[in-house]
Amino acid sequence: MAGPASLILISVFGVLTLLGIPLAIAITAAALAAVMLVVPLDMALFTSAQKMLASLDSFSLLAVPFFILSGVIMNSGGIAVRLVDFAKLIAGRIPGSLAQTNIAGNMLFGSISGSAIAASTSIGGVMVPMQKREGYDPGFAAAVNIASAPTGMLIPPSTAFIIYSLISGGASIAALFLGGAVAGVVWGVSMMILTGFIAKKRGWPVAPRIGLSEAIQVVIRAIPSLMLIVFILGGIMMGVVTAVEASGIAVIYTMLLAFVIHRTMPINALPRFLMETVHMTGTIMLLLAASAALSFAMAFTGIPAAVTSLILSISDDPIMVMLIVNILLLVVGCFMDMGPAILIFTPILLPIAQKVGYDPVHFGIIMIFNLAIGTITPPVGTGLFVGAGVARVRVETAVKALGPFYLLLFAILMLVTYWPGLTMWLPRYFGL
């Protein structure tokens, strides 16, 4: 049954996607077509609808619209310049200081906004022109911005980890946040080390030293924005708040930041922020419901078990199995956005990882890391095209300059995959 069901599911999904049918509808229709191999249409419709509704009946899902709303407010709240100044303070004395500032700024802004695209445009929009004026190669400036932007997908708050937690059957959101924070910091710091070597080789300048009084002013200006990270991570690590409660705090705090403390946005902008949040949340929830129908269809027809058997028939060595899984996820990430990829491939690949001894939290970090690389990889990576647009360089130029960064990211991916202690020590330290 798994063979014909797989063929029908892939064929229907592929055809509908090529015809431009919305992804959620294509996924649901493909799931229905697969289930109808076993049961009549009326039963397939009833069962699938039941599974779709049940998938949205989760308290943890409240974190999604709250974190989206806080990100939308922060993206429009005028904090990019404050974080750029703070990033200069952190990275200004390292070789290639402007590029280093770009990386540090993307890590800070991406974690606060929860969006790689927002980080790439907000921080990159400030830093890339500055790098060009200081004589940096335009392709390299674009590559630094592109390669560091996805850190915001790993450093919490991360909607991707919340979605994975729900699809995985209950992997701890708090553990995913803490492990993802480690992975995101390792990603960003590695980019800074590589950038330092390249900048030193090419003789790019170091920023002048900032005076103590100016440095204090920069820190004071940045503290209100940085406190959001402290509230979220600190609250979760100490067990004071859950991820859902942290998301509510994030909304209240970002509203105070934008409307009261910084006063960068008028209060009448709030309805626009709410409408944008509704649109984004609706898209995610519809995809989540569609993925529940797809998961039911695959489980009902035995597709995950068949894929597991196929991969394990090639090798049951954990090293080889996870290498195959990583290659598959890297290829998927090159062609599919992160959200749909998590929804579709978690039910297939998680059982395989568990069969060879991988913890669901560890596998979630591996999966998001893979798909984050896919956002900056041709031919479809949105982060690549947005970053090239921000730098006003051809995509081919950016890809050529990204070569060393890709190699380093693949090396880090192997470390994250085969050295669980690298990302899991922090969740384990807090007993998660």
C-alpha positions in Angstrom: 0.0 0.0 0.0 2.8 2.4 0.8 4.2 2.3 -2.8 1.0 3.3 -4.6 0.1 5.8 -1.9 3.5 7.5 -2.1 3.2 7.7 -5.9 -0.3 9.2 -5.7 0.6 11.6 -2.9 3.7 12.9 -4.7 2.0 13.1 -8.1 -1.0 15.0 -6.9 1.1 17.4 -4.7 3.5 18.0 -7.6 0.9 18.7 -10.2 -1.1 21.0 -8.0 2.0 22.9 -6.9 3.1 23.3 -10.5 -0.4 24.6 -11.4 0.1 27.3 -8.7 -2.5 26.0 -6.3 -1.9 27.3 -2.7 0.4 25.0 -0.8 -2.1 24.1 2.0 -4.8 23.1 -0.5 -2.2 21.0 -2.5 -1.1 19.2 0.6 -4.7 18.5 1.8 -5.7 17.3 -1.7 -2.7 15.0 -1.9 -3.5 13.6 1.5 -7.1 12.9 0.6 -6.1 11.2 -2.7 -3.7 8.9 -0.7 -6.3 8.0 1.9 -9.0 7.2 -0.7 -6.9 4.2 -1.7 -8.1 2.6 1.5 -11.4 4.2 2.5 -14.3 5.9 0.5 -14.4 9.6 -0.1 -16.9 10.5 2.6 -14.9 8.7 5.3 -11.6 10.2 4.0 -13.1 13.7 4.1 -14.6 13.2 7.6 -11.4 11.7 9.1 -9.1 14.2 7.5 -11.2 17.2 8.7 -11.2 15.7 12.2 -7.5 15.4 12.2 -7.0 19.0 10.9 -9.2 20.5 13.6 -7.6 18.4 16.3 -4.2 19.6 15.3 -5.1 23.2 16.0 -6.5 22.4 19.5 -3.2 23.0 21.3 -2.4 25.6 24.0 1.2 25.8 22.8 0.0 27.2 19.5 -0.8 30.5 21.3 2.9 31.2 21.2 2.9 31.5 17.4 0.7 34.6 17.0 2.3 36.3 20.0 5.8 35.8 18.8 4.8 36.9 15.3 3.2 40.1 16.7 6.2 40.9 18.8 8.5 40.4 15.7 6.3 42.6 13.5 6.4 45.4 16.1 10.2 45.1 16.5 10.7 45.1 12.8 8.9 48.5 12.6 10.1 49.9 15.9 13.3 51.6 14.8 15.7 49.4 16.9 18.0 48.4 14.0 20.3 51.5 14.4 20.6 51.0 18.2 21.6 47.3 17.7 24.1 48.3 14.9 25.8 50.7 17.3 25.9 48.0 20.0 27.2 45.4 17.5 30.0 47.9 16.6 30.9 48.0 20.3 31.2 44.2 20.4 33.0 43.6 17.1 34.5 47.0 16.2 38.1 46.0 17.1 38.1 42.7 15.2 39.6 42.6 11.7 36.9 43.5 9.2 35.1 45.4 11.8 32.2 46.5 9.6 31.6 43.0 8.4 31.8 41.7 12.0 29.3 44.3 13.0 27.0 43.1 10.3 27.2 39.5 11.7 26.7 40.6 15.3 23.9 42.8 14.3 22.1 40.1 12.4 22.4 37.7 15.4 20.9 40.3 17.7 18.2 41.7 15.5 17.3 38.2 14.1 16.8 36.8 17.5 14.6 39.7 18.6 12.6 39.9 15.4 12.5 36.1 14.7 13.1 36.8 11.0 16.1 36.2 8.9 14.7 38.4 6.1 14.1 41.3 8.6 17.6 41.0 9.9 19.1 40.9 6.3 17.2 44.0 5.2 17.3 46.0 8.4 20.9 45.4 9.5 22.3 44.7 6.0 20.6 47.7 4.7 22.7 49.8 7.1 25.9 47.9 7.1 26.4 46.7 3.5 26.6 50.3 2.0 29.0 51.2 4.8 31.3 48.3 3.9 31.2 49.3 0.2 32.3 52.8 1.1 35.2 51.5 3.2 36.5 49.5 0.2 35.1 46.1 1.0 34.4 43.8 -1.9 30.6 44.1 -2.7 30.2 40.4 -3.2 31.9 39.7 0.2 29.7 42.3 1.9 26.6 40.6 0.5 27.9 37.2 1.5 28.6 38.2 5.1 25.1 39.6 5.4 23.4 36.6 3.7 25.4 34.0 5.7 24.7 35.4 9.1 21.0 36.4 8.6 19.6 32.8 9.3 21.0 32.8 12.9 17.7 34.5 13.8 15.9 31.3 12.9 17.8 29.4 15.5 18.2 31.9 18.3 14.9 32.2 20.1 12.1 33.2 19.9 11.8 30.9 16.9 8.5 30.0 15.3 10.1 27.1 13.4 10.9 25.4 16.7 7.3 25.8 18.0 6.0 24.3 14.8 8.5 21.4 15.0 7.5 20.8 18.6 3.9 20.3 17.7 4.6 18.1 14.7 7.1 16.0 16.5 4.5 15.0 19.1 5.6 17.1 22.0 9.4 17.8 21.9 10.0 20.4 24.6 9.8 24.0 23.2 12.0 25.2 26.0 14.7 22.6 25.3 14.5 23.4 21.5 14.9 27.1 22.3 18.0 26.6 24.5 19.6 24.1 22.1 18.8 26.4 19.2 20.3 29.3 20.9 23.6 27.4 21.2 23.5 26.4 17.6 22.7 29.9 16.5 25.6 31.4 18.5 28.0 28.8 17.1 26.8 29.6 13.6 27.3 33.4 14.1 30.7 33.1 16.0 32.0 30.8 13.3 31.1 33.3 10.6 32.9 36.0 12.6 36.1 33.9 12.8 36.1 33.2 9.1 35.4 36.8 8.3 38.3 37.9 10.5 40.7 35.6 8.7 39.5 36.9 5.3 39.6 40.5 6.3 43.1 40.2 7.8 44.3 38.6 4.6 42.8 41.4 2.5 43.9 44.2 4.8 40.5 45.6 5.5 40.5 48.2 8.3 39.6 48.0 12.0 37.2 50.6 13.3 38.6 53.3 15.5 38.3 52.8 19.3 35.1 54.2 20.9 35.5 56.4 23.9 34.2 55.2 27.3 31.5 57.8 27.6 30.2 57.0 24.0 30.4 53.3 24.7 28.2 53.8 27.8 25.7 55.7 25.8 25.6 53.0 23.2 25.0 50.3 25.8 22.2 52.4 27.5 20.5 52.9 24.2 20.6 49.2 23.4 19.7 47.7 26.8 15.9 48.1 26.4 15.9 46.1 23.1 18.4 43.5 24.4 16.3 42.9 27.5 13.7 41.1 25.4 16.2 38.3 24.9 16.9 38.2 28.6 13.2 38.0 29.5 12.5 35.2 27.1 15.6 33.0 27.5 16.1 33.9 31.2 12.5 33.2 32.1 12.4 29.9 30.3 15.8 28.7 31.7 14.7 29.6 35.3 11.4 27.9 34.8 9.6 31.1 35.7 7.5 31.2 32.4 6.6 28.7 29.7 7.1 29.5 26.0 3.5 30.6 25.7 3.8 33.0 28.7 7.1 34.3 27.4 5.4 35.1 24.0 2.8 37.1 25.8 5.5 39.0 27.8 7.3 39.6 24.5 4.2 41.3 23.0 3.7 43.6 26.0 7.3 44.5 26.2 7.7 45.3 22.5 4.6 47.5 22.6 6.1 49.4 25.5 9.4 49.6 23.6 7.9 50.9 20.3 5.1 53.1 21.7 6.4 54.4 25.0 10.2 54.0 25.5 11.6 54.7 22.0 8.4 56.3 20.7 9.3 55.3 17.2 5.8 54.3 16.2 2.4 56.0 16.7 -0.2 54.0 18.6 -2.5 54.1 15.6 -0.1 51.7 13.8 -1.2 48.9 16.0 -4.2 47.9 13.9 -1.8 47.5 10.9 0.5 45.3 13.0 -2.4 43.2 14.2 -3.7 42.7 10.6 -0.2 41.6 9.5 0.0 39.2 12.4 -3.4 37.8 11.5 -2.4 37.2 7.9 0.9 35.5 8.9 -0.8 33.4 11.6 -3.6 32.3 9.3 -1.1 31.1 6.8 0.9 29.1 9.4 -2.3 27.6 11.0 -3.7 26.5 7.6 -0.4 24.9 6.7 -0.3 23.2 10.1 -3.8 21.8 9.7 -3.0 20.6 6.2 0.1 18.9 7.5 -2.0 17.0 10.1 -4.1 15.6 7.2 -0.9 14.7 5.4 0.6 13.0 8.5 -2.6 11.0 9.0 -2.5 10.0 5.3 1.1 8.9 5.5 0.7 7.0 8.7 -2.6 5.4 7.5 -0.9 4.1 4.3 2.4 3.2 5.9 4.6 5.7 4.1 6.9 6.6 7.0 7.5 3.0 7.9 8.3 2.2 4.3 10.8 5.1 4.1 12.3 4.1 7.4 12.8 0.5 6.1 14.2 1.8 2.8 16.8 4.0 4.5 17.7 1.4 7.1 18.1 -1.2 4.4 20.9 0.9 2.9 22.6 1.1 6.3 21.7 0.9 10.0 24.9 2.7 11.0 23.8 6.0 12.8 26.6 7.9 11.1 25.5 6.8 7.6 21.8 7.1 8.3 22.1 10.7 9.5 24.4 11.6 6.6 21.6 10.5 4.3 19.0 12.4 6.3 21.2 15.6 6.2 21.7 15.3 2.5 17.9 14.9 2.0 17.2 17.9 4.2 19.8 20.1 2.5 18.2 19.2 -0.9 14.7 19.9 0.4 15.8 23.2 1.9 17.1 24.3 -1.5 13.7 24.0 -3.1 11.1 24.4 -0.2 10.5 27.1 2.4 11.2 26.1 6.0 7.6 25.9 7.3 6.2 23.5 4.7 9.4 21.4 4.9 9.1 21.0 8.7 5.4 20.1 8.3 6.0 17.5 5.6 9.3 15.9 6.5 9.2 15.7 10.3 6.7 12.8 10.4 8.9 10.9 7.8 12.4 11.6 9.1 11.9 11.8 12.9 11.1 8.1 13.3 14.3 7.3 11.3 16.4 9.5 13.6 14.8 7.9 16.7 15.5 4.4 15.3 19.2 5.1 15.3 19.1 6.7 18.8 18.6 10.4 18.2 16.7 12.5 20.7 13.7 14.4 19.2 15.1 17.7 20.5 18.5 17.1 19.0 17.0 16.1 15.7 14.8 19.2 15.7 17.9 21.4 16.0 19.6 19.4 13.2 16.5 19.8 11.0 16.1 23.6 11.5 19.9 24.0 11.0 19.7 22.2 7.7 16.6 24.1 6.5 18.2 27.5 7.6 21.1 26.7 5.3 18.6 26.1 2.6 17.2 29.6 2.9 20.5 31.0 1.6 21.2 28.3 -1.0 20.2 28.4 -4.7 18.0 27.9 -6.6 15.1 29.0 -4.4 16.7 30.4 -1.1 14.7 33.6 -0.3 17.5 34.8 2.0 20.0 34.6 -0.8 17.9 36.7 -3.2 16.9 39.2 -0.6 20.5 39.6 0.6 21.7 40.0 -3.0 19.0 42.7 -3.6 20.0 44.6 -0.4 23.6 44.6 -1.5 22.7 45.4 -5.2 24.8 42.6 -6.5 24.0 39.8 -8.9 23.0 36.5 -7.2 25.9 34.8 -9.0 28.4 37.2 -7.4 26.9 36.6 -4.0 27.0 32.8 -4.4 30.7 32.9 -5.5 31.6 34.9 -2.4 29.5 32.6 -0.2 31.7 29.6 -1.1 33.9 29.6 2.1 30.8 30.3 4.2 28.9 27.3 2.7 31.9 25.0 3.5 32.1 26.2 7.1 28.3 25.8 7.6 28.4 22.2 6.3 31.3 21.5 8.7 29.3 23.0 11.6 26.3 21.0 10.5 28.4 17.8 10.9 29.4 18.9 14.4 25.8 19.6 15.4 24.7 16.2 14.0 27.4 14.0 15.4 28.3 15.8 18.6 25.1 16.0 20.6 26.8 17.6 23.5 27.5 20.7 21.4 23.9 21.8 21.4 22.3 19.6 24.1 24.4 20.6 27.1 22.3 23.7 27.9 18.9 22.0 27.8 20.4 19.1 29.9 21.9 21.6 32.4 18.4 23.0 33.1 16.9 19.5 33.2 15.0 19.7 30.0 
